[in-house]
Amino acid sequence: MSTTNVDALNKLHEIKNAIIAEIRKEIVGQDIVIEQFLTALFAGGHCLIEGVPGLAKTMLVATLAKATDMKFSRIQFTPDLMPSDITGTEILSRSDSSDNRQFQFLKGPVFANIILADEINRTPPKTQSSLLQAMQEYQVTAGNETFDLEKPFLVMATQNPIEQEGTYPLPEAQLDRFMFNIIIDYPSYDEEVKIVQQTTINRDVKINPVINAETIVEFQKLVRRIPVSEHVMDFAVRLVRATRPKSDDCPQEIRNKVSWGAGPRASQYLIIAAKTRAALDGRPSPSLEDVIAVAHIVLRHRILISFAAEAEGLSSDNIISKLLQNINK
């Protein structure tokens, strides 16, 4: 790797620490989650976030947007939300200089850099699917026109793992477009004490921007240029192939516990996430440890476990942990 790229990686490591320092002004704990958010940001991937209410999911995403000086939109998904409420709608307008009327596209909240899709599973599939084109192609089509979304573009969608009444499970095609499935857990005792202390007094917190959208895009390009050794690439691909019950690479003890495994997009995301994790640490190439560190958040929502696994009380995370133990490194 050239001296220029090494210098850029060192700069990225410094920026990462500066962003975390700004986020720390608002957020207590959640070190691993913050690291995963930053990995998704510089990898250019979307996140599906699961956690019970009150764990600062919205605050964390909003604070990240402030620290990176990016436009932030929050969309509350409800059963009556329409696709046009997300992408935008055409309105009939009249020019001031004439009586001619014409349709004008009024852009919706999806036209931002960071989108918080709050409780995305509360809205029907028709509305959920309005995000598909934006997430995959970074475009929105309305009528006969297609509009480009400004990059970086990141969708952070939340789900409540407790209440399932009145929810619409995300289709597999949409789940697969999320790079990560991040689970936010309760804080520790000490962290909860600090949260209560900070939120029950008058505080005036100012989040200072550390980086801007244009620079983030440049760092995303830098991440793509990072080389990956053959044995790391081989490990990532074998891990994904081992999740497929009909594949010869799937261990016999796993086959009856998985109904459907991860597709090729999982292999791509494992590598790009490993690259990003290495880059954020200032390292010029990812290691096996980087792939292992992101394996659960990349794979857990792409593995459909069988009834036999459910009967044993197993989850997709259990399957992934078992595979990581069995695959030769």
N, C-alpha and C positions, 0 to 999 in steps of 0.2 A: 504494500500500500504506500502511496506517495506521501511525502512530508506534509503536503497541503491537507490531505485527508486525515492524517494523524492529528494535525493541529485542530482540524474541524471537529474531530471526535473528542479531543480534550475540551474544546469550547462547549460542545453539547453536554458533556459531563458537568461542567460548571453551571450551565443553564438549568440542567435538571435539578441540581442542588438549590439553585436560586428559586425555582418554581416551587419546590417542596417547602422552602422556608416561608414563602408567601402563603401557601395553602395552610401551613401550620398556624398562621394567625387566626384562622377560623375553625380548623378541623383538629380534633384531638384524636390521637391514635390512628388506626387504619393504615399503618405503614405499607403493608403488602398491597392493599387496594389502591392506594395512591400510586405506587410503583406500576401496578397493572394499568391504571388509567393513562399514565405517561407513556407506557409501552404502546398502548393502543393509539394514542395521539400521534406519536412519531412513526408508527407503522402504517398509519392511515386506515385503521380498521374500526368497525363499529362494535359497541358493547351492549350486551344484555345483562342487566344488573338485577339481582334478586336479593331482597332483604325486607324484614318487617318494617312497618312504619316507624318513623322517629330516629332512624340511624343516619340522618344527614345526607341522604343520597342526593337530594336536590341541591343542598348547600355545597356539597363537594363538587358537583358538576359546574355550578354557577361560579364558584371560586376559581376553578381551573380556567374557565373562560376569561375571568378578569385578569388572572395572572399571565395569560397568554395573549391578552388584548384582542380577543376574538368576539364576534357577534354571537350572542346567545339567545336561543328561543326555547321557551318551555310550552309544550303542548299537553294539556290534560286530556287523556283519552277517556271518552265516555261512550255509552251505547248509542247516543244520538249524534256522535261526531260524524261529519261527512268528509269524503275525500277532498272536496274543495276547501274545507276548513284548514287543511294541511298544505295543499299545494298552491291554492289560490283560485281565483274565479274571474271570469270575464264579465265586465260591466259595460253597459251602453253609455257612452259619454259624448258630449257635444263640445266642439272646439269653440273657444271664445271669439274667434274671428269669423266663424261661419255657422250656418244652421245644420251643417252636415253632422250626422251621428255615426259613430263607429264603435266597434267593440275594442275595449282596452283591457289587457290582462292585469289584474291586481294581485301582486305576488303575496303568497301566504307565508306563514312562519317557517316553512321548510327552507326558505332562502336566508340561511344564516350559516355560521361556521360550526357551531355546536348546538345540536338539537337534543333537548331532553324530552323523550317520549314517555311521559309519566303514566304508569299503569297501562302499558300498550295492549295487554290482553283484556281490557275492559271494553274494547270496541270490536264490532263485527269484522270478519275477514276482508270484506270489500274495502273498508277504510284502512285496515292494516296494510293491505296490498298497495295503497297509494304511496307508501314509502319505498316499495321495491325498486322502482326505476331510479329514484334518487340515491338509494344506497349502493346500487350496483353500477350505474352508468353516470352518476353525478349530473343528472339532467332531469327536467320536469317537462312533460308534454301536456299542453293545453290546447284543445282544438287542433288546428293545423300547424301550431308553432311549438318548437322545442327550445327551452331555455336552459342554459348552462348554470350549474351551481358553482358558487365561488369556493375554491379550495383554500385551506383544508376543510373538509366536510366530514363531520363525525356525528353519528346518531348514538345517543346513550339512552337506551330504553329500560324502564324499570318494570318489575313484576313483583307483586306481593305473593309470597309463597304460602301464606296462611289461608286467606279467603279465596275460594275457588267458585263460589256461587256467582252466577251472572258474568262469568268470564268466557273468553273465546280463545282456546289454545292456538298459539302461533303455528301456521303451516310449516312443514319441514323446509320448504323452499326459502321461506323467510328466516327461519332459525339459522339456516346454513350461511346466510349473508352476514350474520354477526360473527366477528372474528373471535371475540371472547364472551364467555358466560361467567360473570364475576359474582360471587356470593359475598355479601356483606354481613358479618356476624355482630353480635352484641359486643360492646366495649368491655374491657377488664374493669375490675373494681376501682383501681386507681384512676383509670381513664374516665370512668363515669363520675367519680368525685370531681375531677377537674372540669368535666363538661358542665356539671351543675354549678360549680363555682363561677365559671365564665359566663354562663347564660342567665344568671339570676342577679347580675349587676349591670350598671350602665357602662357599656363599652362602645368606643368609636373606633372600629377597625377599618383601616384603609389598605386595600390590596393593590400593590404596585405592579404594573405590567412588566414582565421580564423579557418577553419576546413577542414578535408580531406574526401575523398569519403568513406573510411572504417568507420570512425566515424559517418558519416551521416547514413549509413546502420544500425549501432547499435542503433542510435536514432529512426530510422524508426521502428525497432523491439520493442523498448521501448514504442512507441506510441500505437502499437497494444496490448500491455499488460495493457493499461489503462482501468480500469473498467468504465462501463456506467450504470447509474441508469435506472430502468425499465421505469419510466415516460418519460425520455429523449428519450429512444429507441422507446417507443410507439408514442411519438409526431412525430418523424422523419418518421416512417412507415406510420402513418395516413396522414401526409402531402403529401407524395409521392402518396399514394393511392387516395387522393382527386384530383389529376391531371388527373385521368383516367375517361373519360366521361361515360364509361359503368359500372363503379364501383358504388356500393351502397354508398361508402364513398364520392363520388363526390357531392358537393352542387348543387342543382337544377339550380341556377343562373349561374353556371360555365359550365354546360354540353353542352350547344349549342355554347359555345365559344372556346371549345377545340376539335380538331379532333383526337388527339392522345396524351396520357400522358406518364409520365416517367415510366421506368421499374425498376425491383428490384436493378439494379446496382446503381440507384440514392439513394436508401435507404442506401446502403452500403457506398457510398461516403459521404452522409450527416453525418453519424456516424464517419467515419474515419477522415473526415475534422474537425468535432467538437472536436474529441479527440486531433488532432494535434494542433488546435487553443488553447485549454486548456493547452496542454503541453508546447507550446511556451511561454505561460504566467506563467509557473511554477505551474499550478494548477493540482491536482491529478485526477480530473474527470470533464468531460464537463457538461455544464448546457444547459438549453433551449435556452439561449441567444446565445450560440455558434452555435447551429443548425440554429437559425434564421439568424445569421450573414453570414452563408455560403449558405443559401437556394437559393438565386438568382443565384449565380455563378455555383451551382451544377445543378439547374433545368432549367435555361432559354433556353438551347439548346436541352433540352429533351422534351419540350412541343411544339406540333404543333398546332397553333391556327387555328380556323375555319375562313371561309369567313365572317361569321357574326361578329366575333371579329375584323377582319381587317376593315370591313365597319364602325365599331364604333371607329376605330383608336386605338384599344387596342394592346398591345404587350404581350409576354409571361411574362415579368416582371410585368405587371399590374395584370395578372392572379395570379402570385405567391404572390404579395402583398395582394390581396384580400383573398387568401386562408390563409395566415398568420394571417389576422384579424379575420377570421371566425372559425378557428380550436381552440377548447378549450385547453388551456395550463394547 
